[in-house]
Amino acid sequence: MTRRWNYHVNPYTDCMKAVWPAIALVAFGLAGCSQPSPVGKWDANIEAQGKQLPAVVEFKSDNTATWDISVPKQEMGPVSVESFHILASGTWKADGTKFSSTVTDLKLSDGAPDMIKSAFELGKKQITEQMNKARSATLAYKESGAMEMTTPDGVVTTYVKHKG
């Protein structure tokens, strides 16, 4: 058997030819594994009693969350009610496409009218229970960067990254 010698061997080049596919596989594989996350501040329209209320929602990395829901000025018969905010805090968790959150504290902004404050305090427990009832959802991320949450009864809420 005749052995041929290749005098143009570059150990570095030969090594890289062998190692490069493995490096590329790991690098591209890891890039493909990064999952989107709900962590951040989002704008959404939250459905409440058949109305869409604008909200700023923040899901924090420590799995706590805050909701700032704007209630616009409304006419309630002969009474005009100025706009106010419902402020909520709680926890959240996501596992793949499963999302859940729990409201642990609920209050009104300082500027809420007295009439609304009284009614809110009377119904606070029921409002919290209602919010928690609708907090289980299927999570989907869109190419636009938005995320959608669909509750078991089919209500879809779209979250768009908050600007500002």
Protein Blocks (a to p, Z undefined) as FASTA:
>chain_A
ZZdddfkbcfklmmmmmmmmmmmmmmmmmmmmpccdfbdcddddddeehiacdddddddf
kopacdddddddddehjbccdddddddddddddehjaccdddfbdcddfklcfklmmmmm
mmmmmmmmmmmmmmgccddddfkopacdddfkopacdddddeZZ
